[in-house]
Amino acid sequence: MAEPNRIYQADVIVIGGGLAGLVAAYELLDQNKSVVILERDTREKLGGLAKDSFGGIMMVDTPLQRKNGIRDNPELALSDWYNYARFDDDAVWPKRWAAQYVARSRDIIHDWLAERKVTFLPVVNWPERGLYVPGNSVPRWHIAWGTGYGIIEAILNDLYAHPNIKNLTIHCDHQVNGLDVTDGAVTGCHGVLEGTATEFRAEGKAVVAAAGGMCGGDLSMVRENWYKPWGAPPKILLNGSHPYADGKIHRCIQSVGGNITHLDKQWHYAAGVRYPNADMENKGLSLVPPRSALWLNALGQRIMAPGPLVSYTDTRHLVEQILKQPGQYSWHLMNWKIAIKELAVSGSEHMKAFRYRNKVKLVKDVLLGNTELVKRLIRESRDFVVADNLTELVKKMNSMDNEFQVDADTVKAEVRAYDGRIGRGTAYHNDDQLRRIADFRTYRGDKIRMCKAQAIDDPKARPLIAIRQFILSRKSLGGAQTDLACRVLTPSGEVIPGLYAAGETAGFGGGGIHGLGSLEGTFLGSCVLMGRIAAQAICGKTL
């Protein structure tokens, strides 16, 4: 390339100012290294997708778990991990990373965040419990007080106050288009300022690629690498990732010989709705679906596979079953009482009590229901419909731009059957969804946020609400294959000198730490884990 307009130099170049990149930079400053961070987005967006997340982190045998009487250990966590991952036999590095995660999550992740003054809600959350084999055998999902926004805020505050802050330069609006190699080692990268023809080159002794995955900015890559056993991807696929998670850095790594693996292993959510006032094409909002709602297909039939779909059990299973349905989208049917008690959003913007650390509002929302959130979603999302009776509700559902029409008689029959089981009394709750609800409510962290066997067509709980939901693309579980020091490997297993990868760029560890499925909260956790390990490895140290 011609001589660039701008040249930056540092000991280490970090590509990406998300969670993994920021953590790596902090650790490098601790070792008195000079660092340049190249971030494609604006300075206000430092932190990437983590900043917009709910802020849940999966950790094992923490002080908070012990305080809650939860007995956990790495062996149990690794067994649960394997249940969900269903690793390929040759997934050597992903398996090693999984073992490292569960063994070191307390000291490398939890204790480091605690030092940054990140705190967590007093009750540990319990998603991904599993269906017929255990997912999380015990609660492990630690929700940061302040959500993902609070995590990033705490790290940035500490980063800017670091004694060696003079050694850090952050360049935003910088798009990396390629890696530079000198004498067989990666020694930097080059690109352009976003939206301009101004070129730059960054030179260093090592490069950390931490620029996210390929499940956001370019859904064509998601479709191209779609998991074949699922058949064809849905016609409508919502974008729940970062607009710059477009696979560009994966291609850069491949161009210098790096091994990119498992791109067909992707993490999607089953309950996505279109984002109001979206700033990118097909942008979606990921709902945390109420467990007391009925999950219906595009025709109005309750989805049974072989049992009813219930959230908090197995997210990948939910996605798989909906992909088998007509149109590959679904409906959630509930009433006002269920919605204000159980409906949530997997993001910081909508969960205001958590985001702004408002304890009074949080207690009020738990006790009285989050009416503000539900009203906002109804007002802003065209995928919500509300009515006082089932006939009117189905009419409104069918007035939308649906591929299939909902059959009113079918919906009424499904609701009548479900409500009838509830009405006959607890001893006759012969329905797997009701059994799971009863089981969920034995854990105090769920009991306070769930209805107790709430009928759908209950006159005292109206109005009725139906939500049209699409599959929402969130994370690419594959990526650059790395050893346990975050060094990028070639297809033959050789180390590429000078090149490291962390976070989603590395499939969260080894090019695919999750296998087929995540226990939830392992995304943010892996970014902290890998960011710290990569920085220490560059300095010839280990944690």
C-alpha positions in Angstrom: 0.0 0.0 0.0 1.1 3.6 -0.4 2.5 5.5 2.5 -0.5 6.1 4.8 -1.7 9.5 6.0 -1.3 8.4 9.6 1.2 6.1 11.4 0.7 4.9 15.0 3.3 3.0 17.0 3.1 1.1 20.3 4.3 -2.0 22.0 0.9 -3.6 21.3 -1.9 -2.8 18.9 -5.4 -3.8 20.1 -8.0 -4.1 17.3 -11.4 -3.4 18.9 -12.5 -1.3 21.9 -15.1 -3.8 23.2 -14.9 -5.6 26.6 -12.1 -7.9 25.6 -10.0 -5.1 24.1 -10.4 -2.8 27.0 -9.5 -5.6 29.5 -6.4 -6.4 27.5 -5.4 -2.8 27.3 -5.7 -2.4 31.1 -3.6 -5.5 31.8 -1.0 -4.3 29.3 -0.8 -0.9 31.1 -0.2 -2.8 34.3 2.9 -4.3 32.6 4.0 -0.8 31.6 3.4 -1.5 27.9 2.4 1.2 25.4 -0.9 0.4 23.7 -2.9 1.7 20.8 -6.6 0.7 20.6 -8.2 1.0 17.2 -12.0 1.1 17.4 -14.2 1.3 14.4 -17.1 2.9 16.2 -17.3 6.3 18.0 -15.8 7.0 21.4 -19.3 7.1 22.9 -19.7 3.4 21.8 -16.5 2.1 23.5 -17.4 -1.2 25.1 -19.2 -2.5 22.1 -22.1 -4.9 22.5 -21.2 -5.6 26.1 -22.2 -2.1 27.0 -25.7 -2.7 25.7 -26.1 -6.1 27.3 -28.0 -7.1 30.4 -24.7 -7.7 32.1 -25.0 -11.3 33.2 -21.9 -13.3 33.8 -21.6 -17.1 34.4 -19.1 -17.7 37.3 -18.4 -20.7 39.4 -18.1 -21.0 43.2 -18.3 -17.3 43.9 -18.7 -15.6 47.3 -22.2 -14.6 46.2 -23.1 -18.2 45.4 -21.8 -19.3 48.8 -23.7 -16.5 50.6 -26.9 -17.8 48.9 -26.1 -21.4 50.0 -25.4 -22.5 46.4 -22.8 -25.3 46.4 -20.9 -25.2 43.1 -17.5 -26.4 41.8 -15.6 -26.5 38.5 -16.2 -30.2 38.0 -20.0 -29.8 38.1 -19.8 -26.7 35.9 -17.6 -28.5 33.3 -20.1 -31.4 33.2 -22.9 -29.0 32.6 -20.8 -27.2 30.0 -20.3 -30.5 28.1 -24.0 -31.3 28.2 -24.7 -28.1 26.3 -21.6 -27.9 24.1 -21.9 -31.4 22.6 -18.4 -30.9 21.4 -17.1 -32.5 18.3 -14.5 -35.2 19.0 -11.7 -33.0 17.5 -12.6 -29.9 19.5 -9.3 -30.0 21.4 -8.8 -26.3 22.1 -12.4 -25.5 22.8 -12.5 -28.2 25.4 -9.3 -26.9 27.0 -10.7 -23.4 27.1 -13.9 -24.6 28.7 -12.0 -26.3 31.4 -9.9 -23.2 32.0 -13.0 -21.0 32.1 -14.8 -23.0 34.9 -11.5 -23.5 36.8 -10.5 -19.8 36.8 -13.8 -17.8 36.5 -13.6 -16.8 40.2 -10.1 -15.4 40.3 -9.6 -14.2 36.7 -13.1 -12.9 36.1 -15.0 -12.3 39.4 -12.1 -11.0 41.5 -10.8 -8.7 38.7 -14.2 -7.2 38.2 -14.7 -6.8 42.0 -11.4 -4.8 42.0 -12.9 -2.5 39.4 -15.9 -2.1 41.9 -18.4 -4.0 39.8 -21.1 -5.4 42.0 -23.8 -7.9 41.4 -27.5 -8.3 42.4 -27.8 -10.2 45.7 -29.6 -13.2 44.2 -27.9 -15.3 41.5 -30.0 -15.9 38.4 -30.7 -19.3 37.0 -31.2 -19.5 33.2 -30.4 -22.4 30.9 -31.5 -25.1 33.4 -31.8 -27.7 30.7 -34.7 -29.8 29.4 -33.9 -33.5 29.6 -30.2 -33.2 30.6 -28.9 -30.6 33.1 -27.9 -27.2 31.8 -26.8 -25.1 34.7 -27.3 -27.5 37.6 -27.2 -24.6 40.0 -27.7 -20.8 39.6 -24.5 -19.2 38.1 -25.7 -16.1 36.2 -24.4 -13.0 38.2 -26.2 -9.9 37.0 -24.1 -6.8 37.3 -25.7 -3.9 39.1 -25.8 -1.3 36.4 -26.1 -4.0 33.6 -23.4 -4.3 30.9 -23.3 -0.5 30.8 -22.1 -0.5 34.4 -19.4 -3.1 33.7 -18.0 -1.0 30.9 -18.3 2.2 32.9 -16.3 0.7 35.8 -13.6 -0.5 33.5 -13.3 2.7 31.6 -13.2 4.7 34.9 -10.3 2.5 36.1 -8.6 2.6 32.7 -8.6 6.4 32.5 -7.3 6.6 36.1 -4.5 4.1 35.5 -1.1 5.3 36.6 0.2 4.4 33.1 -2.6 6.1 31.2 0.0 8.1 29.2 0.9 4.9 27.5 -2.6 4.4 26.0 -3.9 6.0 22.9 -7.4 5.3 21.6 -8.3 6.0 18.0 -12.0 5.7 17.2 -13.6 5.6 13.8 -10.8 3.5 12.5 -11.6 0.5 10.3 -8.9 -2.1 10.1 -8.7 -3.8 6.6 -5.6 -5.9 6.9 -2.8 -7.3 9.1 0.8 -6.5 8.4 3.5 -9.3 8.5 7.3 -8.7 8.8 9.7 -11.7 8.7 6.8 -14.1 9.4 5.4 -12.2 12.4 2.4 -10.0 12.6 3.7 -6.5 13.4 0.7 -4.3 12.9 -2.4 -3.5 10.8 -3.7 -1.0 8.3 -7.0 0.5 7.3 -8.9 3.7 6.8 -10.8 6.2 8.9 -14.5 5.2 8.8 -16.3 6.9 5.9 -13.2 8.6 4.5 -10.2 7.8 2.2 -7.7 8.7 5.0 -5.4 5.7 5.5 -3.5 4.6 8.6 -1.0 2.0 9.7 -0.4 0.9 13.2 2.9 -0.7 14.1 3.7 -2.8 17.2 5.5 -5.9 18.5 2.1 -7.7 18.9 -1.5 -7.4 17.8 -4.6 -8.4 19.7 -7.6 -9.0 17.5 -10.7 -8.3 19.6 -13.2 -6.9 17.2 -16.2 -9.1 17.7 -17.7 -11.8 15.4 -19.8 -12.0 12.3 -23.4 -12.2 13.5 -24.3 -8.5 13.3 -23.3 -6.2 10.6 -23.4 -8.8 7.8 -26.3 -11.3 8.1 -25.2 -12.7 4.7 -22.3 -14.4 6.6 -24.7 -15.8 9.1 -26.8 -17.2 6.3 -23.8 -18.5 4.4 -22.5 -20.3 7.5 -26.0 -21.5 8.7 -26.0 -24.7 10.7 -26.9 -27.3 8.0 -29.0 -29.6 10.2 -31.4 -26.7 10.8 -32.2 -26.5 7.1 -32.6 -23.2 5.4 -32.3 -20.0 7.5 -35.6 -18.1 8.1 -36.7 -15.5 5.6 -36.9 -12.9 8.4 -33.8 -13.0 10.6 -33.3 -10.1 13.0 -30.0 -8.6 13.8 -29.2 -8.5 17.5 -25.5 -8.0 17.4 -23.2 -5.0 16.8 -23.3 -3.3 13.4 -19.6 -3.7 12.9 -19.6 -7.4 13.8 -19.3 -8.3 10.1 -16.5 -10.9 10.0 -13.9 -8.5 8.5 -11.3 -9.3 11.1 -11.9 -13.0 10.6 -11.0 -12.5 7.0 -7.9 -10.5 7.9 -6.7 -13.3 10.2 -7.3 -15.9 7.5 -5.3 -13.8 5.1 -2.2 -14.3 7.2 -2.8 -18.0 7.7 -5.0 -18.1 10.8 -7.4 -20.9 11.3 -11.1 -19.7 11.5 -13.3 -22.6 12.8 -16.9 -23.4 13.7 -18.6 -20.4 12.0 -21.7 -22.6 11.6 -22.0 -22.7 15.4 -24.0 -19.6 16.1 -26.0 -18.3 19.2 -29.5 -17.0 18.3 -32.5 -16.1 20.4 -36.0 -17.3 19.8 -37.9 -14.2 20.9 -36.7 -11.2 18.8 -38.9 -8.3 17.9 -38.2 -5.5 15.5 -36.3 -2.6 17.1 -38.1 0.7 17.0 -36.2 3.5 15.2 -33.5 1.0 14.2 -30.1 2.4 13.2 -29.2 -0.7 11.1 -31.1 -3.0 8.8 -33.3 -5.7 10.5 -32.2 -4.6 13.9 -34.0 -6.6 16.6 -34.6 -6.5 20.3 -34.2 -9.7 22.3 -37.0 -10.3 24.7 -36.7 -12.5 27.8 -40.0 -14.4 27.2 -42.4 -15.0 30.1 -42.4 -18.6 31.3 -46.2 -18.4 31.9 -47.0 -17.4 28.3 -48.2 -19.9 25.7 -45.8 -20.3 22.8 -47.7 -20.7 19.5 -46.6 -21.2 15.9 -47.7 -19.0 12.9 -51.0 -20.9 12.7 -51.9 -20.5 16.3 -51.0 -24.0 17.4 -49.2 -24.5 20.6 -45.6 -25.6 19.8 -45.0 -29.1 21.4 -41.6 -30.7 20.8 -42.4 -33.1 22.4 -43.4 -30.8 25.3 -44.3 -27.1 25.3 -41.6 -24.5 24.8 -40.6 -22.7 28.0 -37.9 -20.1 28.3 -35.0 -20.4 30.8 -34.6 -24.1 29.8 -32.6 -24.5 26.6 -32.3 -21.5 24.2 -30.9 -23.6 21.4 -33.8 -26.1 21.7 -36.3 -23.2 21.5 -34.6 -21.9 18.3 -34.5 -25.4 16.7 -38.1 -26.1 17.3 -39.3 -22.7 16.0 -37.2 -23.3 12.8 -39.3 -26.4 12.2 -42.6 -24.4 12.3 -44.5 -22.8 9.4 -42.8 -19.5 8.5 -40.0 -20.1 11.1 -41.5 -17.4 13.4 -43.8 -17.7 16.5 -46.3 -15.9 18.8 -46.3 -15.5 22.5 -49.7 -15.3 24.1 -50.2 -13.8 27.5 -52.2 -11.3 29.6 -51.3 -8.1 31.3 -50.6 -9.7 34.6 -48.1 -12.1 33.1 -46.4 -9.5 31.0 -45.7 -7.0 33.8 -44.5 -9.7 36.1 -42.3 -11.8 33.8 -41.5 -9.9 30.5 -38.0 -8.5 30.3 -35.5 -7.4 27.7 -32.0 -8.7 27.2 -30.4 -5.3 27.1 -29.4 -2.3 29.3 -31.5 0.4 27.5 -34.9 -1.0 28.5 -34.1 -2.4 31.9 -34.0 1.0 33.6 -34.0 0.0 37.2 -30.9 -2.2 36.7 -29.2 0.2 34.3 -29.5 3.2 36.6 -29.1 1.3 39.8 -32.4 2.4 41.1 -33.2 0.1 44.0 -36.5 1.7 44.8 -37.7 1.2 41.2 -36.4 -2.3 41.1 -38.3 -3.3 44.3 -41.4 -1.6 42.9 -41.2 -3.4 39.6 -40.7 -6.7 41.3 -43.6 -6.2 43.7 -46.1 -4.4 41.4 -44.9 -5.3 37.9 -42.8 -3.4 35.4 -45.7 -1.5 33.8 -43.3 1.1 32.3 -41.5 -1.5 30.2 -44.6 -3.2 28.9 -46.3 0.0 28.0 -43.2 1.2 26.2 -42.9 -2.1 24.2 -46.6 -2.0 23.3 -46.2 1.7 22.2 -43.0 1.3 20.2 -43.0 -2.2 18.7 -45.2 -3.2 15.8 -44.8 -6.8 16.9 -47.1 -6.3 19.9 -50.9 -6.4 19.7 -53.4 -5.9 22.6 -57.1 -6.7 22.9 -59.8 -7.4 25.5 -60.8 -10.8 24.1 -59.3 -13.6 22.0 -61.5 -13.0 19.0 -60.4 -9.4 18.7 -56.8 -10.3 19.5 -56.6 -12.9 16.7 -58.1 -10.3 14.3 -55.3 -7.9 15.1 -52.7 -10.6 14.8 -54.0 -11.4 11.3 -54.1 -7.8 10.3 -50.3 -7.7 10.5 -47.9 -8.5 7.6 -47.7 -12.2 8.4 -46.8 -15.0 6.0 -49.5 -17.2 7.6 -52.9 -16.5 9.2 -53.6 -17.5 12.7 -56.7 -19.7 13.2 -59.0 -18.2 15.8 -60.6 -21.5 16.7 -57.2 -23.2 17.2 -56.0 -20.4 19.5 -59.2 -20.6 21.6 -59.0 -24.3 21.9 -55.3 -24.1 23.0 -56.1 -21.5 25.6 -59.2 -23.3 26.8 -57.3 -26.6 27.3 -54.4 -24.9 29.2 -56.6 -22.7 31.4 -58.8 -25.8 32.1 -55.9 -27.7 33.5 -55.1 -24.8 35.8 -58.8 -24.4 36.8 -59.0 -28.1 37.9 -56.5 -27.4 40.7 -52.9 -28.0 41.5 -53.2 -31.8 41.8 -54.4 -31.9 38.2 -51.8 -29.7 36.5 -51.1 -32.3 33.9 -49.0 -30.1 31.7 -45.3 -29.9 31.4 -45.2 -26.1 31.3 -47.1 -26.0 34.6 -44.8 -28.6 36.1 -41.8 -26.5 35.1 -43.3 -23.3 36.4 -43.9 -25.0 39.8 -40.3 -26.2 39.8 -38.9 -22.8 38.8 -40.8 -21.2 41.7 -39.0 -23.4 44.3 -36.0 -21.2 43.8 -36.5 -17.8 45.5 -34.8 -15.9 42.7 -37.5 -17.1 40.3 -40.5 -17.1 42.7 -40.5 -13.3 43.1 -40.5 -12.8 39.3 -43.1 -15.4 38.2 -46.8 -15.9 38.3 -48.2 -18.9 40.0 -50.2 -21.1 37.5 -51.7 -18.0 35.8 -54.5 -18.7 33.4 -54.3 -16.9 30.1 -57.9 -15.8 29.4 -58.5 -14.6 33.0 -60.9 -11.6 33.1 -59.1 -10.2 36.1 -55.7 -10.3 34.2 -56.7 -8.6 31.0 -56.0 -7.1 28.5 -54.6 -10.0 26.4 -51.3 -9.5 24.6 -49.8 -11.3 21.6 -46.2 -10.8 20.6 -44.9 -11.8 17.1 -41.4 -13.1 17.5 -38.6 -13.8 15.1 -35.2 -15.6 15.4 -32.6 -13.0 16.4 -28.9 -13.5 15.6 -26.7 -12.6 18.5 -23.3 -14.3 18.6 -20.9 -16.3 16.4 -19.6 -19.1 18.6 -16.8 -19.9 16.2 -13.7 -17.8 15.3 -10.0 -17.7 15.3 -8.5 -20.9 16.8 -6.2 -20.0 19.8 -4.1 -21.9 22.2 -4.4 -21.3 26.0 -2.2 -18.2 25.7 -4.6 -16.6 23.1 -2.0 -17.1 20.3 -3.7 -17.5 17.0 -3.0 -20.9 15.3 -2.7 -22.0 11.7 -4.8 -25.0 10.4 -1.8 -27.2 11.2 -1.6 -26.0 14.8 1.4 -23.7 14.4 1.5 -20.4 16.3 1.4 -17.2 14.2 4.0 -15.0 15.9 2.8 -11.7 17.1 -0.9 -12.4 16.6 -3.3 -12.9 19.5 -7.1 -13.0 19.6 -9.7 -12.5 22.3 -13.4 -12.5 22.9 -15.9 -13.2 20.1 -13.1 -12.9 17.5 -11.6 -16.1 19.0 -15.0 -17.9 19.4 -14.6 -16.9 23.0 -11.7 -19.3 23.3 -10.0 -21.8 21.1 -12.2 -21.0 18.1 -15.4 -22.3 19.7 -15.4 -22.6 23.5 -19.2 -23.2 23.6 -19.5 -26.0 21.0 -23.1 -25.9 20.0 -24.6 -24.1 23.0 -24.0 -21.6 25.8 -24.9 -21.8 29.5 -25.5 -18.0 29.2 -23.2 -15.4 30.7 -20.2 -17.0 29.3 -19.8 -14.4 26.6 -18.9 -11.4 28.8 -17.0 -13.8 31.1 -14.9 -15.1 28.2 -14.0 -11.5 27.1 -12.6 -10.7 30.5 -10.8 -14.1 30.7 -9.2 -13.9 27.3 -8.4 -10.2 27.5 -6.4 -10.7 30.7 -4.7 -13.9 29.5 -3.7 -12.4 26.1 -2.1 -9.4 27.7 -0.1 -11.5 30.2 1.0 -13.9 27.4 2.3 -11.0 25.4 4.4 -10.0 28.4 5.7 -13.6 28.8 3.6 -14.1 32.0 0.7 -16.3 33.1 -2.2 -15.7 35.5 
